[in-house]
Amino acid sequence: MTVRTTLITAVAVLGLTTACGSADQGGSGSSDAPAGAVPVVTSTNVWGSVVKAVGGDAVQVKALIDDPSADPHSFESKPADIAAVADAKLVVGNGGGYDDFFDKIVDESARSAKRVDAFALSGKEENEHVWYDLATVRKVADKVAEELSAIAPDKKDAFTKGAADFGTALDGLTAKAERIKPAKVVVTEPVPAYLLETAGVEDLTPAEFTEAIENETDVPVAAIAATGDLIVNKQVNALINNTQTENAVTGDLVAKAGTAGLPVVGMTETLPEGVTGYVEWMTKQVDELTAALGTK
């Protein structure tokens, strides 16, 4: 979904960056980073967790969206965010229109930083939620290792090993997803589409419903009814619900699933509270999907 964000006027805010300095926890700038650590800024904590998996203690990562209760689609940048990006040696964003706010900040403030765009690496042409595509996540990790190695050549072996170990963990996660029993589901938003494809799970959500959600327009009454009927008549095996963008329409679908006795699998766009690693987060979601649908 295209992010519904507004960037605080860049020219006005950039004038504050010199005085702002570095933010606190998360490491917006080199002055906050451990000695020798590479300052990295990411658009969300998802990509921040990938960078951390690759770089370990050799990187100081600040994710601009790090609040598990926040809606990534309504993010507004702060002066400290722009200051952090200006200090970064590497910036990692999702791209594909998901985090346009980040691209704007980077264009204005981090012209000398190395840049990784996950959507561009993915080779996809639509559906920007590529952090649910495990193959893309691996490409991002490898690219991060490459860029970090160029920034800190003395740590190249550690970055390469970090990416390799992370890739091995993703292989195991992919294998786990592929063991899920073929099934049919309805989704409140197509955020986990790539994971569902990996698992061989078919999304029966009417196109009119998905398009309205993606375009942030009112869902046609007929599409709401058709989607609800799939649940009420148990033509699907589960409902996949994006718990970070719930509204009256999605809430009604969750209620219908409860009445019909269908499992509801909650999935999020960013790491929830208490989870710091990408593999840990995605494993929990794959496990919940497995519990709902079973295995082959």
N, C-alpha and C positions, 0 to 999 in steps of 0.2 A: 504494500500500500504506500502511496506517495505520502511523505511525511507532511503533516500539517504544522509547519513551524514558521516562526518569524525570527529573523536575525536582528538583534539590536543594531541600530544603525552603525555600520562598520566604521565610517570615518570618525564619528564621535567617540566611539568606544576605543578605537585604536589609539586615540590620543591619551587614554588612561593607562595603557599597558605598561608604560615605563614605571609609573608610580605603583602599579598593582603588585608587581613582583610575582612570586610563586605562591601557589595555593598550598594548603596543608596536605593532609593524607591523600595519597594517590600520586603525588609527585608531578606537579604541573611543570616544574622547571628543574634545571640542573642543580640549582642551589639546594633543593630539597632531596635530591637523589643521593644514595650512598656513593662513596668515592668511586669514580670510574663507571658508574651505572649510566646506561644510555637512556635519556628521557624520551618517552614515547607517549603519544596521545592517541586515543582511539575514540570513535564516535559512541560506541556502546561497550558495556562491560563484557559482552560476548566476545568481541574481537580483542578486548583487553585481556581476557582470560587465555586466548590463543597466543597472544604475544608473550604473556607470562609463562606459558607452558614451554615456549621455545627459548626464551631468554633467561628465565630463572632470576637469580639475584643480580644478574648483569644488566637488568633493565629496571627502570622505574616507570611504571605505567599509570597513567591517569585516563579513566574513561569518563567522557563528558556526561553520558547517561549511565548512572550507577545506582539509581534508586529503584528497587524492585517494584515499588508501588506506582512509579511514574509511567505515564503513557508516552512511549517514544515518539508518537505522532504529534505531540503538542509541546515539544521541547523548545524552550527559549534560552538562548545563550546568555551568559553573564560575562562581565569584563574579565573575571578571573579565568574563564575558559579561553578567551582570546589570548590572554597573556600566556597560558599554558601552551597553546598551539604555537605561539611565537617562539617559545623556548625549545620546542621539540626537535629532536634529530630525525625522528621517524613518526609519521602519522598513518593511521590505518582506519579506513572507513569502509562502509558497506557498499555505497554507490547504488546505481540503478534507480535513483530517485528516492531511495528510502531515507537517506540522511542528508538532504540538500543543505541543511543548515551547516553541516560539518564541511562540506565542499566549499561553501562560501567563506567560512572562517579560514580554512586552509589556504584558499586562493589569496586572501587578503594578508594573512599573517605568517604563513609558513612556506614561503616561496623557495627557501633553500633546503627544506627538510625532504628526506626521501619519503615517498608516498606509495601506499599500497591500497588498491581499490579491489575489493573482493568480487564485486559483480563483474568488473572487467576481466578478472582472472577466470571467472566461471565459464565464460563463453556462452552464457544463457542470453536469450533475447527478451524474455519476460519473466515475471515473478521474481522480484528482487530479494526475496527472503532466502538468500543463498547460504545463510549460516545453518540451515537445516539440510543442506546438501553436503554430505560428508566428504565427497570427492573435492568439492570446492574448498572446504575448510582445510583439507590437506594441502591444496595448492597455496592457500594463503600462508599456512605455517612454513612451507618451504620458501616462499617469497620473503617472508619476514626474516627467516634465517639468512637468506642471501643479503638482504639489505642491512641487517645488523652486522653481518660479517664485513661489509664494506665500511661501515661506520667504526667498528672496533675489530680490526683484523686479528688482534692478539687473542680474541675470544671466539674465533671462527669455529674451532673444533667443538666448543661447548654449544654453540648455536646449532651447528649441524646435528650434533647428537640430540639436542632438545627436540628439533623438528622430527628426527627419525623416531625417537621414542614416542612422540605424540602421534606420529603416523601409524605406528604399530598399535597404539590404543584405539585409533580410529578404525583400523582394520577389524579389531575385535568387536567394536561397536556395530560396524556394518554387518558382520556375520550374525550378530545377535538379532539385528533388525530383519535380516533376510530369513530368519527362522520363524517369523510371525506367520500365522495361518492367513491365507488369502481371505480377505473380507471386504465388506462395503461399509462406508461411513458417510456421515454428513459433517461438514466443518463450518464453524461460525465465521471463519476467515481463513483464506488459503495460506496461512503462514507456514504450516508444517508440510506443505505439498511435496517437497523433495524427499522428506523422510518417509512419507506414505508411499511414494514411488519405490524407494529402496526396499520397503517392506512388502511390496506387492499388494498394497491395500488400495481399493478403488474408491474414489471420491464421487459420490452421486449427487452432491449439492447442485441444484439447478444453476445454470450459467447466469441467469438474470439476478439471482440472489448474490452470487459471488461478485458479479460486476458492480452491483450497487454498493456492496460493502467496500470493494476496492476503490470505487470512485467517490465514496463518501456521500452518496446520494440516498434518498429514501428508497427502501426496498419495495418493489411493487407488491401489492397485496396478493396477487396471484402467486408470486414467487415465494412469499412467506407461507402461504397455504400449502403449496406443493412441497416445500421443505419440511413443514410440520407433518404433512401426511406420511412422508418417508419414515419419520420417527414413530408416529402414532401407529402406523400399520406394520411396524417392525420390518421394513424393507431394507434396513441397514442394521449393522451389528453394534454400532456405537456412535456417539456424538463426540467430535473433537472440538473443544471450546478454548478459544484464546481468552484466557482469564484477565488479560491486561486491557482489553478493549470491549468490555461487556456493556450492553445497553438493553433497552426494553425488548428488542427483537431477539437478541441472543439469549436473554434471560428467559424468555418464553419457551425457546427451544430446549433449554436446560430443564425447565419445569416439565415439559412434555416428555423428555427422555426419562425423567424420574418416575413419572406416572406410568410410562410404558415398560419400565423395568430395564431400560437400556443403559449400559455403562456410559458415563461421561468422563472423558479423558481430558484433563486440563493441560494446556501447553502455553508457554509464555514466549515473549519476544526477547526478553533479557534474563540474565541469571537472577533467580529468586534469592531472597534473604537466606543467608547461611550457606550458600553454595558459591564457591570461588573458582572452580575449575570447569572448563567446557565439557570434558569427558564425564565428570561426575553428574553435571546437569543433564546432558543428553542421555546418559545411561538411565537416569531416573525416569525420563520421559519414555524411552524405549521400553523400560520395564513395565510402566503403567499401561502402555499400549499392548504389550504382550499379555498382561494380566486381563485386559479387557477382551482381547481377540483370540488368545490361545496361540499355540505353536503348531507347526506342521508335524 
